[in-house]
Amino acid sequence: MIKLQSPVMIAGLFCKACEEMANILKNTGKPEQAEDYLKQAESMRKTISEHGWDGEWFLRAYDSYSRKLGSTKNDEGKIFIESQGWCILGGVGLENGYAKKALDSVRKHLATRME
């Protein structure tokens, strides 16, 4: 059985959750704690950019053998919508163009025409 490790989608969700917690803490008079959450989010964004970017979009995960899932190199399951959405909602790739590239890849590989 292959077990998924380091799901990139969950890492993007973590970044978004950190931002939301920081907003709550700021609004409840706890700016130091808010700053800690923002630092954690930024650290995760850097990790995702370094290990979760596949060149055209964000990976889905690594399996227990350190193989990429949701990669351009996969025969099947090359791109997953959830990874793109959560990473972008979590602010990953906004400063380096990865977010736009990921959305362009979603449009190219996953979007279907509505008639």
C-alpha positions in Angstrom: 0.0 0.0 0.0 1.3 3.4 -0.9 0.9 6.0 1.8 0.8 9.7 0.8 3.3 11.9 2.5 3.6 15.7 2.6 0.3 16.6 0.8 0.9 19.9 -0.8 -2.8 20.6 -0.9 -2.9 20.4 3.0 0.1 22.7 3.2 -1.7 25.3 1.2 -4.7 25.0 3.4 -2.4 25.4 6.4 -1.2 28.7 5.0 -4.8 30.0 4.6 -5.7 28.8 8.1 -2.7 30.6 9.5 -3.8 33.9 7.8 -7.3 33.5 9.2 -6.0 32.8 12.7 -3.7 35.8 12.5 -6.7 38.0 11.6 -8.7 36.7 14.5 -5.8 37.3 16.9 -5.1 40.8 15.6 -8.8 41.7 16.1 -8.8 40.3 19.6 -5.7 42.3 20.7 -3.1 39.6 20.4 -0.7 41.0 17.7 2.3 39.0 18.9 0.5 35.7 18.5 -0.8 36.8 15.1 2.7 37.5 14.0 3.7 33.9 15.0 1.0 32.5 12.7 2.1 34.7 9.8 5.7 33.6 10.2 4.5 29.9 10.1 2.5 30.6 7.0 5.5 32.3 5.3 7.8 29.4 6.2 5.3 26.9 4.7 5.0 29.0 1.5 8.7 28.9 1.0 8.7 25.1 1.6 5.8 24.6 -0.9 7.6 26.8 -3.5 10.8 24.8 -3.0 9.4 21.3 -2.8 5.8 21.5 -4.1 6.2 23.3 -7.4 6.5 21.1 -10.5 7.3 23.8 -13.0 3.8 24.4 -14.3 1.6 23.7 -11.3 1.7 22.6 -7.6 2.1 18.9 -6.9 -0.6 16.9 -5.1 1.8 15.1 -2.8 4.7 12.7 -2.4 4.2 9.0 -1.8 6.0 7.0 0.8 8.7 6.3 -1.8 9.3 10.0 -2.4 7.7 9.9 -5.8 5.8 12.9 -6.9 2.0 12.7 -7.4 0.3 15.3 -9.6 3.5 15.9 -11.6 4.1 16.6 -15.3 6.1 13.4 -15.3 3.2 11.2 -14.2 1.4 9.1 -16.9 -1.9 9.7 -15.1 -3.0 12.1 -12.5 -0.8 14.9 -13.7 -2.6 17.8 -12.2 -5.1 18.1 -9.3 -7.4 21.1 -8.9 -7.4 21.1 -5.1 -3.6 21.6 -4.8 -3.8 24.6 -7.1 -6.8 26.2 -5.3 -5.5 25.8 -1.8 -2.0 26.9 -2.6 -3.3 30.0 -4.3 -5.8 30.7 -1.5 -3.0 30.3 1.0 -0.9 32.9 -0.9 1.6 30.6 -2.4 3.2 31.7 -5.6 1.8 35.2 -5.6 5.2 36.9 -5.6 7.0 34.7 -8.1 4.3 34.0 -10.7 3.6 30.4 -9.7 0.0 31.2 -8.8 -0.8 32.6 -12.3 1.1 29.7 -14.0 -0.9 27.2 -11.9 -4.2 28.9 -12.9 -3.2 28.9 -16.5 -2.4 25.1 -16.2 -5.8 24.5 -14.6 -7.5 26.3 -17.5 -5.4 24.4 -20.0 -5.7 20.9 -18.5 -8.8 20.8 -16.4 -11.3 23.4 -17.6 -14.2 22.2 -19.8 -16.5 24.3 -21.9 -19.9 24.9 -20.5 -22.6 24.9 -23.2 
